[in-house]
């Protein structure tokens, strides 16, 4: 609310969204909205798709970003009223390389560059993913302590485990940008430590270097 009323919106944007980079087997997929709006309309998701595609172009280097709509099935008729109406609008939009519905189990496969959903669903997905990640590391740690052979194996794999942890920890990504605001604003994780804040500042610096807000403004104001 402070960012919205303090900075204002880009012309053509009804509701700014939070865009979160998610690690996949193919690099990074940007997921939005991950928590800014719990009650979205189809047009808000379409605006999010356009902004997410611009994010993928400038930040991820994707020439023609692919977009998927988060749903409970891949069929066009699946989902609730919001997803079905949004599907129809995305399918008709010539400025979006829409690949159809995508299930949550396929996101980490990196099948699309941008995943669009409402803020309520996106936030649940994000926090569930974080919880699963913590659970896996907990189980691995418990298993390692069961025998001296496991401990030796873990020691040999220490470097690989650190790489996995670095790729999946939220603090490594620092902060998620509010797309649609007229100025740069990032949302850090609620339990951010000093490393997370440092990485958030690095992310902010990257957005500034790319003149991202102005580039996004050009795209959305044309729309």
Beta strands, then each sheet from edge to edge (+ up, - down):
strand 1: 17-24
strand 2: 27-32
strand 3: 66-70
strand 4: 97-102
strand 5: 114-116
strand 6: 175-179
strand 7: 186-188
sheet 1: 4+ 3+ 5+ 2+ 1- 6+ 7-
end
